[in-house]
Amino acid sequence: MEGVNYTDPWKKILIKRGLATIMGLVIGDALGVPVEFASRDELKENPVTDMIGYGTHNQPAGTWSDDSSMAVATMEWLGEAAQPDYKRLMDKFSNWILYGDYTPYQENFDCGISTCKAIMNYGRGTEPLLCGEKGEFNNGNGSLMRILPAALYYGMDALPKDWLAVIPKKEWIMELAEKM
């Protein structure tokens, strides 16, 4: 990036580790998409040892899920924001679900129930931090999709705020996932 000094060896190491962490998330996610909802017994009998496709969601090999899409959207938001702008984040999530942003093929094929409800609530005008439902059984794993980007962002205070701009574009991630 122009104007940013990435020559500090420690910063280079942190950036590489951050990139490797996100790539691991996306690749692991792509490995799991075809077998989502499979039982442990099914997976013991037929373990995932390679990128496969056309399983649970009938998607090509290397396709990542809503988990990675939302993580990448969150990373982008964290990299852009000087101050938290939750409407901007919810706009990114809305564009993911409506237009396939942050997906490998510009098409959303799955969304968790709690996440979808929160995005729909936002679309109806609810303030971003009030969109999620509060019931005991309304707590899916949606927040876990956004923990890694937040940990990387806030755990690397030594890096410039715009370090996330060096994260590979979705095309690069897809290319890597297809070739593994």
HELIX and SHEET records of a PDB file:
HELIX    1   1 PRO A    9  GLY A   32  1                                  24    
HELIX    2   2 VAL A   33  VAL A   35  5                                   3    
HELIX    3   3 ARG A   40  GLU A   45  1                                   6    
HELIX    4   4 ASP A   66  GLU A   80  1                                  15    
HELIX    5   5 TYR A   86  TYR A   99  1                                  14    
HELIX    6   6 ILE A  113  GLY A  123  1                                  11    
HELIX    7   7 PRO A  128  LEU A  130  5                                   3    
HELIX    8   8 GLU A  136  ASN A  138  5                                   3    
HELIX    9   9 GLY A  142  MET A  145  1                                   4    
HELIX   10  10 ILE A  147  GLY A  155  1                                   9    
HELIX   11  11 LYS A  161  VAL A  166  5                                   6    
HELIX   12  12 LYS A  170  LYS A  179  1                                  10    
END                                                                             
